[in-house]
Amino acid sequence: MYRLRDEYSFLENELIRVEDELSVDFQVAKKIREAKGRPILFENVILRNGTRSSIPILANIVSTRERLASYLGVPPNMVIHYLLEIMNRRKRPSIVDNDMYMEVEPDLNKLPILQHYPRDGGPYITSSIVVAYDKEYGFNTSYHRMMQIDRNKLAIRIVPRHLHKYVERGLKRFAICIGNPVEVLVASAMSPELGVSELDIANAIKEIRLVDFDGVVGTMAEIVMIGELTGEEHDEGPFVDLTGTYDIVRKQPVVEIEKIYIRENAFYHAILPGDYEHKLLMGLSREPTILKAVRETGVDCLDVYLTPGGSSWLHCVIKIRKRSEEDGRKAIEAAFRGHSSLKLAIVVEEDIDIYDPNEVEWAIATRVQPNRDVYIYPDQIGSSLDPSADQKTRRTAKWGIDATIHNPERRGDFEKVI
């Protein structure tokens, strides 16, 4: 029986172990969805060539707020406050050599790369974190889905954020890390401002070490690949993203895999697109940036929640302690600055449980007049994941709902009694 490393032992009480032989084509993905967020380990994975993978698959490492909160040692409603605070305590991790890794043939067909859904453009690596380095800006880590197109080539989706900037400045070679420590998983999704290293944030959560792979630095992940951009482009997609709908096909850069390093007793981390872990990692990481942006306006922001119904990406609820009639509008507009992909921001007061959609809807029903409290922002830059927007240009409309109490002299008439 496969034994998880000590740093993942917190999963054992919930862990589902699957001993049945399951194919990397659709069967593993189907079981991950059926797990409904519980951590699940596949010990007998069948590759496309019909052989058994030497590497098991682990999914749903951080797929619930409660599990992550337990790992971090804070209550679930304090996770984003903890992450916001930890950004101010970041520290640089040390770099060690790669003597705990074994170099293997750079053949992607020997890795259990999953085909998730029938219309996918191909097998996809979804948990891959790129570690990039720039002389001026330092280290940057970010998630990038990668579609296999050959035994040693991938089409990598690079949105116009930090890695794109590094590539524009001449970056070609980088580490692709699969099976990362929890600290790296969380920090790499946070996207702080350019020049702030996600690895420094991860190291402030819990001490981590980086690894030097013959001049290219990666994390201490289960599997580390060294890749180089070829200068070519390839169709990437279709791909099911956070919204549970297919993203469009685009021309994306091709990365050639030069080397693959694997730790002893390694596992392959799979994130099922559009499922629990995908939503938690991507959504939770944007909540601190929204909280920070709202507070910078002077509004007393108490909490932020990117809602599952909004794909943990497009809709958020913001809880404030209202001091001024302008606080609701200020919070809405700041939220769009804090998370550029956001489409809808709802602002409520401190008596509303933002994690309960019924309470949020109640606040809208009893405290909102649409002609006064609904704000429309046309022709904005939003998310390419929203199928109702222009997915190429990301042009969209955004809106906000101020569901706070607007009649201070009648405040008692708007308070919940039951």
Buried (B, 14 or more C-beta within 10 A) or exposed (E): EBEBEEEBEBBEEBBBEBEEEBBBBBBBBEBBBEBEBBBBBBBBBBBEEEEEBEBBBBBBBBBBBEBBBEBBEBEBBBBBBBBBEBBEEBEEBEEEEBEEBEBBEBEBBBBBBBBBBEEBBBBBBBBBBBBBBBEEBBBBBBBBBBBBBEEBBBBBBBBEEBBBBBBEEEBEBBBBBBBBBBBBBBBBBBBBEBEBBBBBBBBBBEEBEBBEBEEBBBBBBBBBBBBBBEEBEBBBBBBBBBBEBBBEEBEBBBBBBBBBBBBEEBBBBBBBBBBBBBBBBBBBBBBBBBBBBBBEBEBBBBBBBBBBEBBBBBBBBBBBEBEEEEBBBBBBBBBBBBBBBBBBBBBBBEEBBBBEBEBBEBBBEEBBEEEEBBBEBEEBBBBBBBEEBEBEEBEBEBBBBBBBBBEEEEEEEBEEEE
